[in-house]
Amino acid sequence: MGEGGGAVRTAACACGALNVTVRGEPAQVNVCSCHQCQRRSGSAFTYTAFFPEAAIVSIEGEHKSWRSSSDAGRWADGYFCPTCGTAVFSRMESMPGDIAIPVGTFADPDFPAPPKFYWSSRKHRWLTLPEGIELLETQ
């Protein structure tokens, strides 16, 4: 799969049975509060890193997928561990050639901050963000 230099990071599910290893820096990091992201994550927003498919070093472990539709009407295939249910990666119609990985699965407190917050019009009212994050009403 992936070749080249750069940092190697491994995303893992809660039980450790499903792992995705990528090499290099993400092409994009963002936060989204669309209704589908809130439901998919079970939280107020998603925090996601997007890597080109070529950055994938390995995908190890059994996984299942399900297809959902975004607020913009595009499909997203989410891949999760069938044992613990943790979503570990996804592929999206809107970003062909990329793999999306929830940042929390890296368990890395030094992961780059998101420069953009999509669907800020749907963010929870209590949520305040640090300066420097661009708020986009939709996507």
C-alpha positions in Angstrom: 0.0 0.0 0.0 1.5 3.3 1.1 5.1 4.3 0.4 7.4 7.2 1.1 8.6 9.0 4.2 6.9 10.8 7.1 5.4 10.1 10.4 3.7 6.7 10.8 0.4 6.7 12.8 -1.9 3.9 13.7 -5.6 4.3 14.4 -7.2 1.6 16.4 -10.7 0.6 17.7 -11.5 0.4 21.4 -10.7 -3.3 21.6 -7.6 -3.2 19.4 -8.8 -5.7 16.8 -9.0 -3.2 13.9 -6.1 -1.0 13.0 -5.3 1.4 10.2 -1.7 2.6 9.8 -0.9 5.6 7.6 2.3 7.4 6.7 2.7 11.1 6.4 0.7 14.1 7.4 -3.1 14.4 6.7 -4.1 16.3 3.6 -6.9 17.8 5.7 -8.2 17.9 9.2 -11.6 19.3 10.1 -14.5 19.3 12.5 -18.1 18.9 11.4 -21.4 19.3 13.2 -23.8 18.3 10.5 -26.6 16.1 11.9 -25.2 13.0 10.3 -21.8 13.5 11.8 -23.4 14.1 15.2 -25.4 10.9 14.9 -22.4 8.9 13.5 -20.1 9.9 16.3 -22.6 10.0 19.1 -21.2 13.4 20.0 -21.6 17.1 19.2 -19.2 16.9 16.3 -16.7 14.8 14.4 -12.9 15.5 14.3 -11.5 13.8 11.3 -8.2 13.5 9.5 -8.2 12.8 5.7 -5.3 11.0 4.1 -4.7 10.1 0.5 -5.3 6.3 -0.1 -1.6 6.1 -1.0 -0.7 6.9 2.6 -2.3 3.7 3.9 0.4 1.3 5.1 -2.0 -1.3 6.3 -5.6 -2.1 7.3 -5.6 -5.0 9.7 -8.5 -6.8 11.4 -12.0 -7.7 10.6 -14.3 -4.8 9.7 -17.8 -4.2 8.5 -19.3 -1.3 6.7 -22.5 0.7 6.4 -23.5 3.4 4.0 -25.1 6.6 5.1 -26.0 9.8 3.4 -24.7 13.3 4.3 -26.8 16.4 4.8 -25.6 17.3 1.3 -27.0 14.0 -0.1 -23.6 12.3 -0.7 -22.8 8.8 0.4 -20.3 7.8 3.1 -19.1 4.3 3.8 -18.2 3.9 7.4 -16.0 0.9 8.5 -16.1 -0.3 12.0 -15.0 -3.1 14.3 -17.7 -5.8 14.6 -16.5 -6.7 18.1 -16.5 -3.3 19.8 -18.4 -1.2 17.3 -15.8 1.6 17.0 -15.8 3.4 13.7 -12.1 3.5 12.5 -12.2 4.8 8.9 -14.5 5.8 6.1 -14.6 6.6 2.4 -16.7 9.4 1.1 -18.2 10.2 -2.3 -17.2 13.9 -1.7 -13.6 13.0 -1.3 -12.6 10.3 -3.8 -9.2 8.8 -3.3 -9.0 9.7 0.4 -9.6 7.8 3.6 -11.2 9.6 6.6 -10.0 8.6 10.0 -11.6 9.9 13.3 -8.7 11.6 15.1 -9.7 10.1 18.5 -8.7 6.6 17.1 -5.1 7.8 17.0 -5.2 8.6 20.8 -2.6 11.4 20.1 -3.0 14.6 22.1 -0.5 16.3 19.8 -2.5 15.7 16.6 -2.9 18.9 14.5 -5.8 21.2 15.3 -8.6 21.5 12.7 -8.4 24.8 10.8 -12.1 24.6 9.7 -15.4 23.8 11.4 -18.1 22.7 8.9 -21.8 23.0 9.6 -21.1 25.5 12.4 -24.8 26.5 12.1 -25.7 23.2 13.7 -23.1 23.2 16.5 -24.3 22.9 20.1 -24.8 26.3 21.6 -22.5 25.6 24.6 -19.6 24.8 22.3 -17.0 27.6 22.1 -13.9 27.2 19.9 -10.4 28.5 20.1 -9.5 31.5 17.9 -8.2 30.6 14.5 -10.7 28.0 13.5 -12.7 29.1 10.5 -16.5 28.6 11.0 -18.4 27.5 7.9 -22.2 27.6 8.2 -22.6 24.6 5.9 -20.3 22.6 3.6 
